[in-house]
Amino acid sequence: YHLGVGPAFPAPADTRAGEDGEGGAFSARLLPAAKTRTGEVISAPDQLYNLEIRQYDSKGGYKNGKAYGNVLLGQHLEVTLSALTDCQLVIVARGNGGAIAALDGKSLEQVQKMDVSSSVINAIDPSNSEDMKKMPYVLHLEHVNVVTGTDGKAVIQSPEGSYDTRLLLKRLAARLTVEWTYAVSGYTLKQLLLQSVPLNYVVIPTPDSEGNYPSILDQFTTLQIKNVAQSGSYSCWVPTNMRGEKPAANSETQRTKENAPKGSSFFNFVAVSDQDAKVKLNYRVYIGGRQSTNFDIKSNANYDYTVNFAHSGIPTSDKRVTYINPVPASENNENFVPTANCFMVSAGGGFCFDPLAYQQNGDPDKTNDVL
């Protein structure tokens, strides 16, 4: 069998790259590979580093396998497997340096509990061929038959009896890139957040009954990019985040918080009014497949977005945008101590307060430096 690294595909599915979000405050396009404008080159490793092939029965019990060290791409490889119907194969190139711990003797359940820290993957420079040697590549074949061929050697077959001698491993991480241009009069773009991102990389995922993973009870994180320019770009590695389809998100302008599955990853662009620093516009851009209804981030895929902001006034009709103009808690407040520790606010209203200032023993100028 010939082992290789599968190409990193652009985000799968069909037509979303042609949508422009007409009628909304901004357009967010997921570009196909042919239209990618960043020019970023992602190197492929020259070998499969720290390769392991492990065989499990249909219930995940360990049956056979071994570590093969470093293997050249496309090289013919003799492997040791047990003849078994409906078994599972896990093929892992752990990376030069062993980003993934050794699988030796572990059950499939134990492997499914293994993960890789984001800090390890984030340190990999995609344009550096030496760095990309550290990237793990994985292939999990869930239903295969290992049978004895006419020459006495084992043959890997699909449940239908067919087989393919090319086994292409997939890059563990997805590559996410966003380019933006902000051209809204009276506001300045100040911050970019990438929110609801799984904290670590799972080697072999455990999907729920609908095929989604990780669990929304797992750890997620937020990446914060401060002091962004009015136009620019940002790239990073991100873990798989399979959140599925939402029919209600039938256009770009309907990819809103209300319509997105829980746990979906998104960009948060924050612009501040040039006249009043308390007044902000908060734009939410969900990540996912080419169809507007799809919110999946898949491993071994490249997601390249271009986002253009151009509107006048407050875009009240676009539910992807939140207008923030908080009323100070002390305004029209007739309490003896206006900085009370609780407030009643009219439904739909909002307020803000300074969490660093407080009063004590009649002194109104206390500052909570610890907070």
Short mmCIF file of the C-alpha atoms (twelve columns), coordinates in Angstrom:
data_MODEL
# 
_entry.id   MODEL 
# 
loop_
_atom_site.group_PDB 
_atom_site.id 
_atom_site.type_symbol 
_atom_site.label_atom_id 
_atom_site.label_alt_id 
_atom_site.label_comp_id 
_atom_site.label_asym_id 
_atom_site.label_seq_id 
_atom_site.Cartn_x 
_atom_site.Cartn_y 
_atom_site.Cartn_z 
_atom_site.pdbx_PDB_model_num 
ATOM 1   C CA . TYR A 1   0.000   0.000   0.000  1 
ATOM 2   C CA . HIS A 2   1.161   3.491   -0.816 1 
ATOM 3   C CA . LEU A 3   0.807   6.116   1.903  1 
ATOM 4   C CA . GLY A 4   0.659   9.805   1.180  1 
ATOM 5   C CA . VAL A 5   -0.586  13.158  2.391  1 
ATOM 6   C CA . GLY A 6   -3.956  14.199  1.024  1 
ATOM 7   C CA . PRO A 7   -4.153  17.709  -0.481 1 
ATOM 8   C CA . ALA A 8   -5.671  20.394  1.732  1 
ATOM 9   C CA . PHE A 9   -8.912  21.223  0.003  1 
ATOM 10  C CA . PRO A 10  -10.744 24.548  0.066  1 
ATOM 11  C CA . ALA A 11  -13.828 24.514  2.282  1 
ATOM 12  C CA . PRO A 12  -16.180 21.919  0.767  1 
ATOM 13  C CA . ALA A 13  -19.599 22.247  -0.888 1 
ATOM 14  C CA . ASP A 14  -20.876 24.413  -3.679 1 
ATOM 15  C CA . THR A 15  -21.942 27.941  -4.329 1 
ATOM 16  C CA . ARG A 16  -21.390 30.242  -1.389 1 
ATOM 17  C CA . ALA A 17  -18.346 31.959  -2.892 1 
ATOM 18  C CA . GLY A 18  -20.661 33.770  -5.321 1 
ATOM 19  C CA . GLU A 19  -22.909 35.257  -2.638 1 
ATOM 20  C CA . ASP A 20  -22.290 38.880  -1.724 1 
ATOM 21  C CA . GLY A 21  -24.661 39.544  1.154  1 
ATOM 22  C CA . GLU A 22  -26.591 42.187  -0.799 1 
ATOM 23  C CA . GLY A 23  -28.873 44.229  1.390  1 
ATOM 24  C CA . GLY A 24  -26.690 43.755  4.475  1 
ATOM 25  C CA . ALA A 25  -24.182 45.934  6.286  1 
ATOM 26  C CA . PHE A 26  -21.262 43.908  4.926  1 
ATOM 27  C CA . SER A 27  -20.387 41.130  2.513  1 
ATOM 28  C CA . ALA A 28  -18.557 38.000  3.656  1 
ATOM 29  C CA . ARG A 29  -17.322 35.664  0.944  1 
ATOM 30  C CA . LEU A 30  -15.688 32.282  1.363  1 
ATOM 31  C CA . LEU A 31  -13.291 32.110  -1.564 1 
ATOM 32  C CA . PRO A 32  -12.514 28.935  -3.503 1 
ATOM 33  C CA . ALA A 33  -8.852  28.024  -3.864 1 
ATOM 34  C CA . ALA A 34  -8.655  29.604  -7.334 1 
ATOM 35  C CA . LYS A 35  -9.768  32.979  -5.919 1 
ATOM 36  C CA . THR A 36  -7.612  33.032  -2.798 1 
ATOM 37  C CA . ARG A 37  -5.885  36.414  -2.690 1 
ATOM 38  C CA . THR A 38  -3.592  36.096  0.323  1 
ATOM 39  C CA . GLY A 39  -0.827  34.338  -1.603 1 
ATOM 40  C CA . GLU A 40  -0.025  32.163  1.412  1 
ATOM 41  C CA . VAL A 41  1.857   28.999  0.535  1 
ATOM 42  C CA . ILE A 42  1.342   25.991  2.787  1 
ATOM 43  C CA . SER A 43  4.194   23.513  2.558  1 
ATOM 44  C CA . ALA A 44  3.688   19.757  2.648  1 
ATOM 45  C CA . PRO A 45  6.006   17.523  4.673  1 
ATOM 46  C CA . ASP A 46  8.601   15.521  2.766  1 
ATOM 47  C CA . GLN A 47  7.905   12.403  4.855  1 
ATOM 48  C CA . LEU A 48  5.350   10.865  7.160  1 
ATOM 49  C CA . TYR A 49  7.103   11.478  10.461 1 
ATOM 50  C CA . ASN A 50  6.691   9.011   13.349 1 
ATOM 51  C CA . LEU A 51  4.178   6.923   11.449 1 
ATOM 52  C CA . GLU A 52  2.036   4.415   13.351 1 
ATOM 53  C CA . ILE A 53  -0.572  2.007   11.979 1 
ATOM 54  C CA . ARG A 54  -2.957  0.471   14.497 1 
ATOM 55  C CA . GLN A 55  -5.741  -2.065  13.950 1 
ATOM 56  C CA . TYR A 56  -8.865  -2.331  16.108 1 
ATOM 57  C CA . ASP A 57  -11.920 -4.555  16.005 1 
ATOM 58  C CA . SER A 58  -15.367 -3.107  15.339 1 
ATOM 59  C CA . LYS A 59  -15.800 -2.288  19.058 1 
ATOM 60  C CA . GLY A 60  -12.462 -0.513  19.383 1 
ATOM 61  C CA . GLY A 61  -10.425 -3.304  20.957 1 
ATOM 62  C CA . TYR A 62  -6.730  -3.267  20.038 1 
ATOM 63  C CA . LYS A 63  -5.722  -6.068  17.641 1 
ATOM 64  C CA . ASN A 64  -2.430  -5.330  15.915 1 
ATOM 65  C CA . GLY A 65  -0.034  -2.702  14.580 1 
ATOM 66  C CA . LYS A 66  3.326   -1.080  15.115 1 
ATOM 67  C CA . ALA A 67  5.355   2.123   14.754 1 
ATOM 68  C CA . TYR A 68  7.229   2.505   11.443 1 
ATOM 69  C CA . GLY A 69  9.348   5.590   12.103 1 
ATOM 70  C CA . ASN A 70  9.694   8.055   9.221  1 
ATOM 71  C CA . VAL A 71  8.329   6.915   5.844  1 
ATOM 72  C CA . LEU A 72  8.807   8.627   2.499  1 
ATOM 73  C CA . LEU A 73  5.616   9.712   0.732  1 
ATOM 74  C CA . GLY A 74  4.422   7.122   -1.772 1 
ATOM 75  C CA . GLN A 75  6.865   4.515   -0.510 1 
ATOM 76  C CA . HIS A 76  5.806   0.858   -0.597 1 
ATOM 77  C CA . LEU A 77  5.355   -0.283  2.991  1 
ATOM 78  C CA . GLU A 78  4.984   -3.778  4.394  1 
ATOM 79  C CA . VAL A 79  2.590   -3.721  7.362  1 
ATOM 80  C CA . THR A 80  1.485   -6.359  9.845  1 
ATOM 81  C CA . LEU A 81  -2.282  -6.765  10.272 1 
ATOM 82  C CA . SER A 82  -4.630  -9.499  11.442 1 
ATOM 83  C CA . ALA A 83  -7.193  -11.008 9.086  1 
ATOM 84  C CA . LEU A 84  -10.475 -9.554  10.369 1 
ATOM 85  C CA . THR A 85  -13.885 -8.588  9.009  1 
ATOM 86  C CA . ASP A 86  -15.279 -5.118  9.779  1 
ATOM 87  C CA . CYS A 87  -12.309 -3.768  11.666 1 
ATOM 88  C CA . GLN A 88  -10.887 -0.254  12.044 1 
ATOM 89  C CA . LEU A 89  -7.518  1.180   11.053 1 
ATOM 90  C CA . VAL A 90  -5.952  4.278   12.579 1 
ATOM 91  C CA . ILE A 91  -2.983  5.616   10.617 1 
ATOM 92  C CA . VAL A 92  -1.209  8.507   12.326 1 
ATOM 93  C CA . ALA A 93  1.895   10.455  11.316 1 
ATOM 94  C CA . ARG A 94  2.599   11.972  14.738 1 
ATOM 95  C CA . GLY A 95  4.852   14.685  13.324 1 
ATOM 96  C CA . ASN A 96  8.561   15.383  13.549 1 
ATOM 97  C CA . GLY A 97  8.922   15.883  17.280 1 
ATOM 98  C CA . GLY A 98  5.861   13.849  18.221 1 
ATOM 99  C CA . ALA A 99  3.045   16.403  18.477 1 
ATOM 100 C CA . ILE A 100 0.810   13.388  19.131 1 
ATOM 101 C CA . ALA A 101 1.863   10.958  21.862 1 
ATOM 102 C CA . ALA A 102 2.568   7.347   20.888 1 
ATOM 103 C CA . LEU A 103 -0.483  5.120   20.322 1 
ATOM 104 C CA . ASP A 104 1.308   1.920   21.292 1 
ATOM 105 C CA . GLY A 105 -1.153  -0.570  22.822 1 
ATOM 106 C CA . LYS A 106 -3.923  1.949   23.424 1 
ATOM 107 C CA . SER A 107 -7.552  1.008   22.802 1 
ATOM 108 C CA . LEU A 108 -9.526  3.127   20.343 1 
ATOM 109 C CA . GLU A 109 -11.395 4.679   23.280 1 
ATOM 110 C CA . GLN A 110 -8.081  5.766   24.758 1 
ATOM 111 C CA . VAL A 111 -6.946  7.220   21.427 1 
ATOM 112 C CA . GLN A 112 -10.214 9.165   21.167 1 
ATOM 113 C CA . LYS A 113 -9.354  10.859  24.471 1 
ATOM 114 C CA . MET A 114 -5.991  12.050  23.138 1 
ATOM 115 C CA . ASP A 115 -5.550  15.614  21.986 1 
ATOM 116 C CA . VAL A 116 -2.881  18.071  20.878 1 
ATOM 117 C CA . SER A 117 -2.429  21.469  22.510 1 
ATOM 118 C CA . SER A 118 -3.265  24.451  20.294 1 
ATOM 119 C CA . SER A 119 0.059   26.018  21.313 1 
ATOM 120 C CA . VAL A 120 1.896   23.190  19.531 1 
ATOM 121 C CA . ILE A 121 -0.023  23.644  16.270 1 
ATOM 122 C CA . ASN A 122 -0.028  27.452  16.435 1 
ATOM 123 C CA . ALA A 123 3.781   27.430  16.552 1 
ATOM 124 C CA . ILE A 124 3.933   25.791  13.093 1 
ATOM 125 C CA . ASP A 125 4.732   28.237  10.284 1 
ATOM 126 C CA . PRO A 126 2.790   27.015  7.208  1 
ATOM 127 C CA . SER A 127 5.323   28.529  4.774  1 
ATOM 128 C CA . ASN A 128 8.293   26.875  6.505  1 
ATOM 129 C CA . SER A 129 8.961   23.363  5.228  1 
ATOM 130 C CA . GLU A 130 10.923  22.476  8.378  1 
ATOM 131 C CA . ASP A 131 8.032   23.620  10.584 1 
ATOM 132 C CA . MET A 132 5.443   21.727  8.542  1 
ATOM 133 C CA . LYS A 133 7.287   18.507  9.319  1 
ATOM 134 C CA . LYS A 134 5.858   18.904  12.841 1 
ATOM 135 C CA . MET A 135 2.233   18.896  11.621 1 
ATOM 136 C CA . PRO A 136 0.361   15.653  12.458 1 
ATOM 137 C CA . TYR A 137 -1.575  13.812  9.745  1 
ATOM 138 C CA . VAL A 138 -4.307  11.286  10.493 1 
ATOM 139 C CA . LEU A 139 -6.525  8.761   8.725  1 
ATOM 140 C CA . HIS A 140 -9.251  6.753   10.500 1 
ATOM 141 C CA . LEU A 141 -10.815 3.962   8.415  1 
ATOM 142 C CA . GLU A 142 -13.869 2.924   10.411 1 
ATOM 143 C CA . HIS A 143 -15.095 -0.062  8.372  1 
ATOM 144 C CA . VAL A 144 -12.565 -2.218  6.526  1 
ATOM 145 C CA . ASN A 145 -11.991 -5.908  5.942  1 
ATOM 146 C CA . VAL A 146 -8.485  -7.348  6.158  1 
ATOM 147 C CA . VAL A 147 -8.456  -10.559 4.121  1 
ATOM 148 C CA . THR A 148 -5.760  -12.905 2.817  1 
ATOM 149 C CA . GLY A 149 -5.048  -12.402 -0.886 1 
ATOM 150 C CA . THR A 150 -4.098  -15.010 -3.472 1 
ATOM 151 C CA . ASP A 151 -0.412  -14.356 -2.831 1 
ATOM 152 C CA . GLY A 152 -0.857  -15.013 0.888  1 
ATOM 153 C CA . LYS A 153 -0.552  -11.339 1.832  1 
ATOM 154 C CA . ALA A 154 -3.204  -9.285  3.584  1 
ATOM 155 C CA . VAL A 155 -5.481  -7.100  1.471  1 
ATOM 156 C CA . ILE A 156 -7.435  -4.139  2.839  1 
ATOM 157 C CA . GLN A 157 -10.952 -3.993  1.461  1 
ATOM 158 C CA . SER A 158 -13.980 -1.803  1.949  1 
ATOM 159 C CA . PRO A 159 -17.098 -3.587  3.317  1 
ATOM 160 C CA . GLU A 160 -18.271 -3.856  -0.315 1 
ATOM 161 C CA . GLY A 161 -15.099 -5.748  -1.268 1 
ATOM 162 C CA . SER A 162 -13.340 -2.972  -3.213 1 
ATOM 163 C CA . TYR A 163 -9.963  -1.520  -2.295 1 
ATOM 164 C CA . ASP A 164 -7.655  1.335   -3.183 1 
ATOM 165 C CA . THR A 165 -3.893  1.160   -2.690 1 
ATOM 166 C CA . ARG A 166 -3.651  4.924   -2.076 1 
ATOM 167 C CA . LEU A 167 -4.146  5.842   1.572  1 
ATOM 168 C CA . LEU A 168 -4.117  9.634   1.916  1 
ATOM 169 C CA . LEU A 169 -3.697  11.027  5.414  1 
ATOM 170 C CA . LYS A 170 -5.350  14.319  6.352  1 
ATOM 171 C CA . ARG A 171 -3.730  17.315  8.024  1 
ATOM 172 C CA . LEU A 172 -4.997  17.584  11.594 1 
ATOM 173 C CA . ALA A 173 -5.573  21.360  11.443 1 
ATOM 174 C CA . ALA A 174 -7.719  23.590  9.245  1 
ATOM 175 C CA . ARG A 175 -6.180  26.830  7.939  1 
ATOM 176 C CA . LEU A 176 -8.278  29.957  8.409  1 
ATOM 177 C CA . THR A 177 -7.526  33.279  6.699  1 
ATOM 178 C CA . VAL A 178 -9.592  36.469  6.640  1 
ATOM 179 C CA . GLU A 179 -9.007  39.671  4.648  1 
ATOM 180 C CA . TRP A 180 -11.093 42.728  5.432  1 
ATOM 181 C CA . THR A 181 -11.717 46.292  4.334  1 
ATOM 182 C CA . TYR A 182 -13.620 48.645  6.628  1 
ATOM 183 C CA . ALA A 183 -15.094 51.730  4.945  1 
ATOM 184 C CA . VAL A 184 -17.832 53.040  7.261  1 
ATOM 185 C CA . SER A 185 -17.927 56.793  7.817  1 
ATOM 186 C CA . GLY A 186 -17.717 57.906  11.460 1 
ATOM 187 C CA . TYR A 187 -16.385 54.590  12.814 1 
ATOM 188 C CA . THR A 188 -12.923 53.073  13.205 1 
ATOM 189 C CA . LEU A 189 -12.260 49.339  13.321 1 
ATOM 190 C CA . LYS A 190 -10.519 48.580  16.612 1 
ATOM 191 C CA . GLN A 191 -10.670 44.871  17.329 1 
ATOM 192 C CA . LEU A 192 -11.006 41.439  15.756 1 
ATOM 193 C CA . LEU A 193 -12.002 38.396  17.808 1 
ATOM 194 C CA . LEU A 194 -12.152 34.789  16.678 1 
ATOM 195 C CA . GLN A 195 -14.667 33.247  19.054 1 
ATOM 196 C CA . SER A 196 -15.971 29.811  19.993 1 
ATOM 197 C CA . VAL A 197 -12.855 27.959  18.820 1 
ATOM 198 C CA . PRO A 198 -12.173 24.482  20.285 1 
ATOM 199 C CA . LEU A 199 -9.252  24.771  22.699 1 
ATOM 200 C CA . ASN A 200 -7.290  21.715  21.511 1 
ATOM 201 C CA . TYR A 201 -7.033  19.299  18.575 1 
ATOM 202 C CA . VAL A 202 -8.658  15.892  18.964 1 
ATOM 203 C CA . VAL A 203 -6.729  13.087  17.245 1 
ATOM 204 C CA . ILE A 204 -9.719  10.790  16.612 1 
ATOM 205 C CA . PRO A 205 -13.050 12.568  17.250 1 
ATOM 206 C CA . THR A 206 -16.134 11.052  18.835 1 
ATOM 207 C CA . PRO A 207 -19.151 12.535  17.003 1 
ATOM 208 C CA . ASP A 208 -22.584 12.667  18.595 1 
ATOM 209 C CA . SER A 209 -25.650 11.015  17.035 1 
ATOM 210 C CA . GLU A 210 -25.909 13.868  14.494 1 
ATOM 211 C CA . GLY A 211 -22.238 13.752  13.529 1 
ATOM 212 C CA . ASN A 212 -21.269 16.908  15.448 1 
ATOM 213 C CA . TYR A 213 -18.148 17.387  17.562 1 
ATOM 214 C CA . PRO A 214 -16.618 18.505  19.828 1 
ATOM 215 C CA . SER A 215 -19.292 18.586  22.521 1 
ATOM 216 C CA . ILE A 216 -20.420 22.104  23.406 1 
ATOM 217 C CA . LEU A 217 -19.500 21.141  26.984 1 
ATOM 218 C CA . ASP A 218 -15.833 20.843  25.959 1 
ATOM 219 C CA . GLN A 219 -13.369 23.707  26.292 1 
ATOM 220 C CA . PHE A 220 -13.516 26.540  23.761 1 
ATOM 221 C CA . THR A 221 -11.417 29.687  23.545 1 
ATOM 222 C CA . THR A 222 -11.299 33.181  22.016 1 
ATOM 223 C CA . LEU A 223 -8.410  34.623  19.985 1 
ATOM 224 C CA . GLN A 224 -8.091  38.390  20.262 1 
ATOM 225 C CA . ILE A 225 -6.390  40.667  17.724 1 
ATOM 226 C CA . LYS A 226 -6.183  44.233  19.031 1 
ATOM 227 C CA . ASN A 227 -5.597  47.523  17.209 1 
ATOM 228 C CA . VAL A 228 -6.452  46.181  13.789 1 
ATOM 229 C CA . ALA A 229 -6.074  48.435  10.747 1 
ATOM 230 C CA . GLN A 230 -8.973  49.532  8.533  1 
ATOM 231 C CA . SER A 231 -7.868  46.937  6.039  1 
ATOM 232 C CA . GLY A 232 -5.707  43.915  6.659  1 
ATOM 233 C CA . SER A 233 -5.537  40.149  6.968  1 
ATOM 234 C CA . TYR A 234 -5.120  37.482  9.631  1 
ATOM 235 C CA . SER A 235 -4.341  33.751  9.416  1 
ATOM 236 C CA . CYS A 236 -4.247  30.952  11.954 1 
ATOM 237 C CA . TRP A 237 -4.634  27.204  12.425 1 
ATOM 238 C CA . VAL A 238 -7.942  26.079  13.944 1 
ATOM 239 C CA . PRO A 239 -9.246  22.694  15.146 1 
ATOM 240 C CA . THR A 240 -12.153 20.864  13.574 1 
ATOM 241 C CA . ASN A 241 -15.528 22.191  14.725 1 
ATOM 242 C CA . MET A 242 -18.409 20.203  13.189 1 
ATOM 243 C CA . ARG A 243 -21.671 21.999  13.970 1 
ATOM 244 C CA . GLY A 244 -23.827 20.815  11.073 1 
ATOM 245 C CA . GLU A 245 -26.538 22.464  8.973  1 
ATOM 246 C CA . LYS A 246 -29.151 25.065  9.904  1 
ATOM 247 C CA . PRO A 247 -31.860 25.484  7.205  1 
ATOM 248 C CA . ALA A 248 -32.905 28.844  8.703  1 
ATOM 249 C CA . ALA A 249 -29.536 30.309  7.623  1 
ATOM 250 C CA . ASN A 250 -30.634 30.296  3.969  1 
ATOM 251 C CA . SER A 251 -28.590 33.355  2.956  1 
ATOM 252 C CA . GLU A 252 -25.519 35.225  4.156  1 
ATOM 253 C CA . THR A 253 -27.614 37.807  5.985  1 
ATOM 254 C CA . GLN A 254 -29.392 34.992  7.852  1 
ATOM 255 C CA . ARG A 255 -26.162 33.602  9.333  1 
ATOM 256 C CA . THR A 256 -27.068 35.190  12.658 1 
ATOM 257 C CA . LYS A 257 -26.637 34.222  16.302 1 
ATOM 258 C CA . GLU A 258 -30.266 33.060  16.409 1 
ATOM 259 C CA . ASN A 259 -29.819 30.797  13.383 1 
ATOM 260 C CA . ALA A 260 -26.336 29.405  14.103 1 
ATOM 261 C CA . PRO A 261 -25.928 26.058  15.907 1 
ATOM 262 C CA . LYS A 262 -24.559 26.332  19.430 1 
ATOM 263 C CA . GLY A 263 -20.775 26.199  19.505 1 
ATOM 264 C CA . SER A 264 -20.289 27.574  15.963 1 
ATOM 265 C CA . SER A 265 -17.067 29.534  15.408 1 
ATOM 266 C CA . PHE A 266 -17.246 33.146  14.243 1 
ATOM 267 C CA . PHE A 267 -15.304 36.359  13.676 1 
ATOM 268 C CA . ASN A 268 -16.288 39.368  15.759 1 
ATOM 269 C CA . PHE A 269 -15.294 42.743  14.254 1 
ATOM 270 C CA . VAL A 270 -15.669 45.698  16.651 1 
ATOM 271 C CA . ALA A 271 -15.746 49.293  15.394 1 
ATOM 272 C CA . VAL A 272 -15.802 52.355  17.666 1 
ATOM 273 C CA . SER A 273 -17.517 55.682  16.990 1 
ATOM 274 C CA . ASP A 274 -15.139 58.553  16.239 1 
ATOM 275 C CA . GLN A 275 -17.387 60.843  18.331 1 
ATOM 276 C CA . ASP A 276 -18.029 58.693  21.418 1 
ATOM 277 C CA . ALA A 277 -15.802 55.794  22.492 1 
ATOM 278 C CA . LYS A 278 -18.741 54.114  24.295 1 
ATOM 279 C CA . VAL A 279 -20.653 53.727  21.031 1 
ATOM 280 C CA . LYS A 280 -19.701 50.640  19.035 1 
ATOM 281 C CA . LEU A 281 -20.788 48.480  16.117 1 
ATOM 282 C CA . ASN A 282 -20.282 44.756  16.631 1 
ATOM 283 C CA . TYR A 283 -20.258 42.607  13.453 1 
ATOM 284 C CA . ARG A 284 -20.548 38.805  13.629 1 
ATOM 285 C CA . VAL A 285 -19.267 36.651  10.723 1 
ATOM 286 C CA . TYR A 286 -19.812 32.893  11.076 1 
ATOM 287 C CA . ILE A 287 -17.327 30.421  9.593  1 
ATOM 288 C CA . GLY A 288 -18.331 27.290  7.716  1 
ATOM 289 C CA . GLY A 289 -18.853 25.554  4.374  1 
ATOM 290 C CA . ARG A 290 -19.753 27.159  1.071  1 
ATOM 291 C CA . GLN A 291 -23.478 26.735  1.553  1 
ATOM 292 C CA . SER A 292 -24.877 29.423  3.843  1 
ATOM 293 C CA . THR A 293 -26.652 26.723  5.878  1 
ATOM 294 C CA . ASN A 294 -23.363 24.966  6.722  1 
ATOM 295 C CA . PHE A 295 -21.393 25.792  9.899  1 
ATOM 296 C CA . ASP A 296 -18.709 23.059  9.762  1 
ATOM 297 C CA . ILE A 297 -14.955 23.605  10.021 1 
ATOM 298 C CA . LYS A 298 -13.190 20.482  8.758  1 
ATOM 299 C CA . SER A 299 -9.620  19.313  9.181  1 
ATOM 300 C CA . ASN A 300 -7.344  19.394  6.131  1 
ATOM 301 C CA . ALA A 301 -9.342  22.289  4.627  1 
ATOM 302 C CA . ASN A 302 -8.421  25.904  3.891  1 
ATOM 303 C CA . TYR A 303 -11.007 28.591  4.669  1 
ATOM 304 C CA . ASP A 304 -10.228 31.916  2.985  1 
ATOM 305 C CA . TYR A 305 -12.631 34.782  3.682  1 
ATOM 306 C CA . THR A 306 -12.866 38.306  2.346  1 
ATOM 307 C CA . VAL A 307 -15.111 40.684  4.306  1 
ATOM 308 C CA . ASN A 308 -16.024 44.174  3.090  1 
ATOM 309 C CA . PHE A 309 -17.814 46.634  5.381  1 
ATOM 310 C CA . ALA A 310 -19.608 49.494  3.632  1 
ATOM 311 C CA . HIS A 311 -22.824 51.064  4.926  1 
ATOM 312 C CA . SER A 312 -24.105 54.423  6.100  1 
ATOM 313 C CA . GLY A 313 -25.851 55.030  9.407  1 
ATOM 314 C CA . ILE A 314 -26.817 52.267  11.824 1 
ATOM 315 C CA . PRO A 315 -27.687 49.017  9.961  1 
ATOM 316 C CA . THR A 316 -30.723 48.197  12.096 1 
ATOM 317 C CA . SER A 317 -32.115 45.699  9.569  1 
ATOM 318 C CA . ASP A 318 -28.999 43.486  9.587  1 
ATOM 319 C CA . LYS A 319 -29.199 41.085  12.542 1 
ATOM 320 C CA . ARG A 320 -25.522 40.216  12.184 1 
ATOM 321 C CA . VAL A 321 -24.716 43.681  13.564 1 
ATOM 322 C CA . THR A 322 -25.206 44.831  17.169 1 
ATOM 323 C CA . TYR A 323 -25.357 48.572  17.902 1 
ATOM 324 C CA . ILE A 324 -23.898 49.271  21.354 1 
ATOM 325 C CA . ASN A 325 -24.764 52.603  22.950 1 
ATOM 326 C CA . PRO A 326 -24.969 51.927  26.696 1 
ATOM 327 C CA . VAL A 327 -26.523 54.332  29.193 1 
ATOM 328 C CA . PRO A 328 -24.352 54.957  32.275 1 
ATOM 329 C CA . ALA A 329 -25.847 53.394  35.395 1 
ATOM 330 C CA . SER A 330 -25.529 56.719  37.225 1 
ATOM 331 C CA . GLU A 331 -27.557 58.615  34.606 1 
ATOM 332 C CA . ASN A 332 -31.007 59.684  35.917 1 
ATOM 333 C CA . ASN A 333 -30.210 57.647  38.996 1 
ATOM 334 C CA . GLU A 334 -31.686 59.129  42.173 1 
ATOM 335 C CA . ASN A 335 -30.233 56.569  44.555 1 
ATOM 336 C CA . PHE A 336 -28.347 58.022  47.528 1 
ATOM 337 C CA . VAL A 337 -25.333 56.038  46.273 1 
ATOM 338 C CA . PRO A 338 -25.549 55.966  42.446 1 
ATOM 339 C CA . THR A 339 -22.933 53.194  42.173 1 
ATOM 340 C CA . ALA A 340 -25.196 50.578  43.729 1 
ATOM 341 C CA . ASN A 341 -24.355 46.899  43.401 1 
ATOM 342 C CA . CYS A 342 -27.591 46.057  41.616 1 
ATOM 343 C CA . PHE A 343 -29.850 47.845  39.118 1 
ATOM 344 C CA . MET A 344 -33.252 47.324  37.535 1 
ATOM 345 C CA . VAL A 345 -33.289 47.922  33.780 1 
ATOM 346 C CA . SER A 346 -36.298 48.177  31.505 1 
ATOM 347 C CA . ALA A 347 -36.759 45.210  29.174 1 
ATOM 348 C CA . GLY A 348 -34.734 45.779  26.026 1 
ATOM 349 C CA . GLY A 349 -32.713 48.513  27.715 1 
ATOM 350 C CA . GLY A 350 -29.047 48.607  28.538 1 
ATOM 351 C CA . PHE A 351 -26.626 50.305  30.876 1 
ATOM 352 C CA . CYS A 352 -22.948 50.459  31.682 1 
ATOM 353 C CA . PHE A 353 -20.877 51.181  34.754 1 
ATOM 354 C CA . ASP A 354 -17.244 51.585  35.724 1 
ATOM 355 C CA . PRO A 355 -16.223 48.311  37.430 1 
ATOM 356 C CA . LEU A 356 -13.020 49.904  38.773 1 
ATOM 357 C CA . ALA A 357 -14.638 52.709  40.821 1 
ATOM 358 C CA . TYR A 358 -16.477 52.331  44.127 1 
ATOM 359 C CA . GLN A 359 -17.348 54.195  47.331 1 
ATOM 360 C CA . GLN A 360 -16.338 53.244  50.848 1 
ATOM 361 C CA . ASN A 361 -16.992 55.089  54.115 1 
ATOM 362 C CA . GLY A 362 -18.141 58.162  52.214 1 
ATOM 363 C CA . ASP A 363 -15.049 58.288  49.974 1 
ATOM 364 C CA . PRO A 364 -16.314 58.376  46.360 1 
ATOM 365 C CA . ASP A 365 -12.868 58.118  44.727 1 
ATOM 366 C CA . LYS A 366 -11.859 54.566  45.503 1 
ATOM 367 C CA . THR A 367 -10.379 52.543  42.630 1 
ATOM 368 C CA . ASN A 368 -10.255 48.776  42.521 1 
ATOM 369 C CA . ASP A 369 -6.768  48.319  41.091 1 
ATOM 370 C CA . VAL A 370 -6.844  44.586  41.696 1 
ATOM 371 C CA . LEU A 371 -9.839  44.102  39.409 1 
# 
